[in-house]
Amino acid sequence: MGEEELLKWAVLNGITDASGSTTSRIVHSLIIATFPQSGGRGLAAARDLKEGELILVVPESSLLNVGSFKGDEHISRLLKTFSHLSDFQLLVTILLREVARGESSKWFVYLQTLPRSYHTFSQFQPFEIQALQVQDAVSTAKYAAAEAHKQWMEAKPFLEDLGLKGRFVTWRAWQWAHATVSSRTLHVPWSNAGTLCPVGDLFNYAPPGAYQAEAIQKTSCCSISDLHAEDISPLEKNLSAHEVCELDACNTGGNLYFTDRLTDGGYDMNLKSYCFYARENYKKGDEVLLCYGLHTNLELLEHYGFLLPFNPNDKVYLGLDEFYGFACDKPQHGSMHIEVDGRPSFQLLAALRLCFVSKAVRQQKGHLALCGQQLSIENDVLVYQRLKERCLALLHEFPSTLHMDSVLEHILSLCSTFDGLIGLLELCGNIKSLSAESQKLLVGSVCGWTALHLQEREFILHELHNFSQHDSRGSGKSASIEDLGLKMERWWLSIRWRFCHKRILHRCVNHCARQLLLLE
């Protein structure tokens, strides 16, 4: 099914752009288009749109959710038996049932346009999970995968009682439907699982908040040359100022400004429809975006299967127990994290200022820290020194550096085609016996490869070798090229995520070093 069929089906089912157009009630305002920078298909403005303008209305009858089958006696009877299942499990089950019905399903045309694969954590396998490297992220991914499998086992009898057989009750089918519900549903007041919303789920994501990427890029480029030699971390010594600037510049794309509005759509009880509004002014041809809420990159990857190379709401969480010598005896409130620009959050900075002073000083001047003020120059020196040391320690714990991840990510991007994947696997098959010339052939003209130490090169080659062994041997058969391609995409996402995570820690090191210079 193509885009034209979907739009025709949408019009027949009352989906409109509320423009009053008599020729086409959707394409007057919105058209389906491809946006490679946003990950593929999305919605573009068919005309100039004004901020706050109603641009899409999807009636309740076209939504697919657990409330869509209230009149189905068979499902209602089964729900009494399986009342222990969550709304999420029920919606996943109902989705599989509608797919199994084929052309007899009211949503057949819509279902045919859904992606055939996803990259949410429920799809991740051990190799891709371990590639995240950060223990919190690894634990989150493991839990998500295990929870999805547990939900399938609990819902399997319900699937069978609905009359589903064969591939529609398999773990692989559940994984697909689970990821579909996780990544594409929108909030409705009557179900925790949300609703699938034809056409409305084509909007790509725009994060809330505002962030001046140019300032971050400038700071990153100047930081190395402006610091004393003893203040430069080993990580920074391996990167020239130009290279650091490149690492940031390739992921920012200039000044990024976003509105503070958290949502751009919602279910209208009066209209009994899901309504979408333009979050800003759009010119004809611009991609029209939707804010799903405030998410870190880990949350985006877990629930939606993608991440933003530069996410203004990304952060690195730190606990006070990670700092040696902290002396705070009271529980701290608020989010203890490092912002995407490398600055400690207000709560983290205040807590550290209170931790590294005596109890008497806390009682006398503690209110100043809670107001965002320094307690003393000596106290701030200790705070930024300890924060810098902690970030460096975290960076040193990883098996790969920021630069190594950048090189590995670039190698994968060069092998993104079918032929490139085949060539990579052939070379990796004998990677332990690769000569220096073969290594050169493998990486080609990859930027930064020659700047890596021998040990760093060996790690990257070892990772490539491990991926070449990453197939479906656990199930007794080799993976298809398509499956390997999907695994490589998930591996790339893991590398990209840990790269963004380390980049925040790296920025924090630079921020602390600058603050220490100012405090001298």
N, C-alpha and C positions, 0 to 999 in steps of 0.2 A: 504494500500500500504506500502511495506517495503522498506528497504534501497536498496536492489538489483534491485527492479523495478525502483526506482528513478535513479540509476546509468545507467541502461539500457536505460531508456528514455533520459537521459542526453547525452549519447553517440550518440543515434539516431538523436538528435537535434544539434549535432555539438559542444557540450561542451567538451573541451579537457584540458589536463594539459600541452600541448605544449611540451611534451617530445618526441614525435615522435614514441611512442609505438604503435605497430600494434595490440596487443591483447586487451588492454583496454586503452582508451585515458584519463582516469581519475585515476584509482586505481594504476597506476604506481607511482604516486606522492602523492595522497591523498586517504584516506579511511574514511568512516563515523564510528565514535566510540562514546562511552559514557564516559563523564567526570563529575562525580558527583560534584567535587569541582568547576566546571564552570557552574553548573546548568543543566547538561544533555548532550544532543547530540551535537557533534561538529565534526571537521575534524582533523584527525591525519596524521602525515607524514608516508607514505608507504615506504619511503626510506630516507636516509640522504639528507637534503635540505640545500642549501647555501643561506646566506643572499642576498636579491636582486634578487633571481632566480624567473623567471616566472613560476608559479605553477598551474594557472587555467585561462582559457580563455572561456568566455561565450559570444557567438555571439549575435548581436543585435536581431536576429530573435527569440531567446529564452527568451529575456527579456520581462517582462510584465509591461507596462506603458501606459500613455495616448497616446503615439505616436504609439503604436502597432496596432491601429485601424483606421489609417488615410484612409485606403481604404474602410472602412465600411460605406456605404452610409447612412444607417439608423442612426448610431451614429453621423455621420457628420451633418446630417440634424437636429438632436435633439440638438447638441451642439450650433447651432445658436440660438435656443430658450432659452437654459439654459447657455448663455454666462456669466452670473453673478456668476456661480459656480467656485470655485477655482480648480486648478489642483489636489489638495489633495482630494477634494470631488469627482472629476471625477474619480480618480484612485480607491477610495473606491467603487464607484458605479460600475466601470468596473470589479473590483475584484468579487463583489457579482454576477454580470451577468455571469462571467465565471464559478463560483461555481454552479450557477443555471443551466447552460448548461450541467453539468455532463460530461459524457464520450465524448460528442461531442466537448468539449473544447480541444484545442491544449495542454493546460497546466493541463489537468485532473490529470495525475499522480503526478505532482508537487503539485497541490492544495491539493491532498489527504494526503500529508505528512506534511502539515502545522499544527502547534499547534492548539488544540481546545479551548484553553483558554490562556489569558494573564493577566498581572498584571500592565498594564499602568494606569495612573491616570484616564483615561476615563472609567475604569472599577470600580474604587473605589466608595464605598457607604459611606454615612455620618459617620457611626461608624468607618470605617477604616481611613477616612479623619481626623476626630477629634483625632484619636490615634497618629497622627503625632505630636501633641502638639505645635509645633512652628508655630506662626501665619502666617509667610511668606509661609511656606510649606502648611499649611491648605488652605490659599487663592489660592495658585498655583494649588492645587488639585481640589478645588471647581471650579475654572475657567476652568480647563481642562475638567472636567466632564460636566459642563454647555455648553462649547463651542462645544463639541462633539455632544451633544443633539441638539443644535441649527443647526449644520451642517446637521444633519440627517433630521430635519424638512424642511430645505431648499432644500435638494436633493431628498426628498421623491417623488415629482411629476416626477422627472427624472427617478427614479427607476421604477415607474409605467408605464411611457411611453416607457421604454425599454421592457416592457412585464413581469416584475418580479411580482410575487404574493406571498401571504401567508407569510411563515417565512422569505423569502428573503427581505422583505421590513420592517421587524420589527426593533424595537430599539435594540434588542439583537443581531440581525444579523449585524446591523450597528456597534455596539460596537466591535464585533469580527473583522470585516473588517477594521474598523478604527485603532484598535490596531495592526493589521497585517501590514498595511501600515506604521504606526508610527514607529514600532519596527524593520521592516525587509527591508525597502527600502534603496537603495544606491543612491548616487548623480549622476545625469546625467545633461549635459549642457542644454537640451532642455525642462526640466520640473522642476518646483519647488517641485513637489511631489516626485521626484526621480523615481526609478524603482525597481520592485521586480526581484530578480536575483536568479533563481534556482541553487542550490548547493552553489553558492557564499554566500547565506544568512545563511549558516551553520557555518561559522566562528564565534567563540566566541570572546568576547571583551578583548583587552589588552589596558590599559590606557597609554597615552604618559607621558613622564617625568621620573625622577629617584628619588628614595627615599630609604634611608637606614633604614629599619624598625628596625634593631637591635639597632641602636642608640636611637630610640624613645622608644623602649621597656626598654632599660637600664635606660634611663632618668626617665621613669614612675616608675620603680621599686625602684630607689634610692631616688626619690624626697621626699617622705613622711618622711623617716627616717633622711634625711639630713636637714630638715627644723626645725626652732624653733617652739615650740608648738603654739605660737600665730599666726604663719603664715600658719597653717594648717586649711583648710576649713572644715566646718561641714561634707561636702561630703567625704573628705579624711579621717576624723576621723572614719567614718563608714566602711572603707575599710583598711585592713591590707596591708602592702607592698607586701606581697605574693599574695593577692587577686588582687591588681591592676596589678601586673605583669601578673597574669593569664588572666585577662580581655583583656590585650593587646596581650599577646603571642598567645592566641587562635585565633586571627584574623590577625596576621601578616604573619606567616609562614616563618620567616627567612628574609634574605636580598632579597629585591626586586629591580631589576634594569630593567629599560625600556629605549628603544632608544628614541631619540627626534623626530623621524619621526612621523608626525601626521597622515598620511594615508599610507596604504599599497596596495592600488588598485585604479583604476579609469577607466573611459571610454576612450578608445583609439580611437580617430577619424579616424586614418589611418586604423586600423584593423577593425573598426566598431564592437568592442567587448569590454566587460568589462574584464579587466585584473587584476590579483592578483599576488602579489610578496611576497616572504618569508621575514618577517620583521627581522629575525635573523637566525642564523644557528640552524637547528633542527636535532635531531637524530631520527632514525626510531622509531615510536611509540609515539613521543612527540605530544602534542596538538599544532596545528598550529593556531595562533591567528591573529586577524585583529583589527587594531585601528580605531574606528569610529570617533575619535576626542577627544578633551579634554572636559570632563564632570565632574561635581560634582555628588555626589550620588543622590541629588534631581533631577537633570536633567536626570540621568540614569533611575531613577524610573518613572519619568514623561513620558518619550518618549519610553523607552525600557522595562520597567517592571521588572527591577532587580537593585541591587546595589552591590557594592564591600565591603566586610567586612573591607578591608583596601584599600582605594582609595587614591593614592598619590596626586590626584588633588581635593580632597574634601576640603571644607573651610566653615567658618562661617562669614557671612557678618555683619559688624557693621557700623552704621552711626555716624557721629560726634555729631549729635544732641542727641545721647544716653548718652553722657558724660556731667555730670553737671559741669558747670563752664568753658566750653571751650569758647575761646575768639577770634577765627579766623573769620575775616570778609570777607575773600576771598573764592570763591568756590574752592574746592579741586578736583584734577584730579587723575585718577587711581583707582584701586580696593581697597576699604577699607574692609579688611577681616583678619581673623585669619587663618593661614596656618594649614594644617592637623597635624603638629607637635606641634602646640600651639603657634608658634611665630607670632607676628603681621606682616602683609605684609609690604613691604618697604614703600608704600604710607601711610598706616595707622600709622606707627611709626613716619614718618616724619610729618604728619599732627598733631598728638598729641603733638609732641615736639613743633610745632609752636603754637598750641592752648594754651598751658599752660605756656606761657611767655607773657611779656608785649609787646605792640606794638613797643616800642623803641628797645627792644631786637630782635624782628622779623626783623625789618628794618636793624639792625646792623649785626646779625648773621644768619638770615634766610637761607642764601645760604648753611650753614653748614648742616642744617637739610635736605635740598633737596639733599645733597650729601651723606646722610646716616650717618652723624656724630652727636654726642650729642652736645647740646648747653651748658649744664652744668650738674654737678652731681645732683644738686638740682632739675633741670628740669626733668632728667630721673627718679629720685625717684618719683616725682609727676606723671609722665606718667605711670610708671609701677604700682604704687599704684592704680591709677584711673582705669587702664585697668583690674587689678585684681579684684577690687571692682565691676566693671561692669559685669565681667564674673560670679562672685559669685552671684550677684543679678539675672542674667538671670537663673542660675542654680536653685536658690531658688524659682523662679516663676513657675517652672514646677511642676505638681502634682505628679510626680514620680522622684526618684533619679536614678542615673546611676546603682546603685546596684539593685534597685527594677526592673528596666528594664531587667537587666541581669538574674535575677531569673525568671521573667515572661517569658522571651524568652526561657529559659531552660525548663520551664514547658511545653510550647507549642511544643518544639522539642521532648519531651518525649511522647507527645500525637499525633504525626504526622501520626500514623497508623490509619486504620479504627476502630479497637477495642479501641485504645487509645482515639480517638475522641468521640466515643460512651460513654466510661467511663467518660470522662471529662464532657460531657453534662449532664449525669445522676447525677453526683455529684454536678454540678453547678445548676441544677434545684432546689435544696433545699439549696442553699448555705447560705441563711440567718439563717437557723437553724442548720448549721453545728457545731458539737461539736469540741473541740480541737483535739480529736482522729480522727474525720473525716477529719479535716484539714491536720493532719499528713498523713492520707491515701491519700489525694488528691495530696500533693506535694511529697510524698515518700521520697526519699533521695536527694531532690534537693539541690545542693550546695548553701550555703548562706542563706537558709530559716531561720534557727535558729538565724542568726545574725541580722535579721530584727526586728525592733520595732513592737509592736502590731499594731500601726496605719499604718505602712507600709504593714504589712500582710493583714490588713483589706482592704487596697486599692487594692492589688493584687486580693484578693478574690472577691471584688466588680467588678473589671474589668472582671474576669472570668465569673461572674454572668451576666454581661451586654452582654458578647459575647454569652452566652447560650440563651439570648433573641433575638439575632441578626439573624433573619430569613427573610422570604419574606412576612411577615404579611401585609406589605403595599399593596401587590398585592392580598391579600385575600387567600393565600395558604402558607403552610409551605415549607421551603427550603429542597431540597434533601440532602442526606449525601454528594454527590459530590459537590453541591453548598456550603455547610457548610465548606467542606474541602478547597475550593478555597478562601472562605472568611477568614478562619483561616490563610491561606498562606499570604493573603494581610495584615491581622492584624499583622502577624509576621514581614512582611516587614516594616510596619509603626513603630513597636517597634524597629526593627533593625536600621531604619534610625534615629530615635530620639536618640538611644543609641550612634550612631556614632557622631551625632551632639553634644551631651552633652560631649562626650569624648574629642572633640576638645576644648570645653570651659574648661574642667577640666585640660587639658594639658596646656592651656594658664595660668590658675591660678598657676600651678606649675612653669611654665616658668617665670612668673612675680615674684614669690616668690624667685626664684633662683637669678634673676637679682637684686632684692632688697638686697639680702644678699651680693652680689658682690659689691654693691654700698655703703655698710655700711663703 
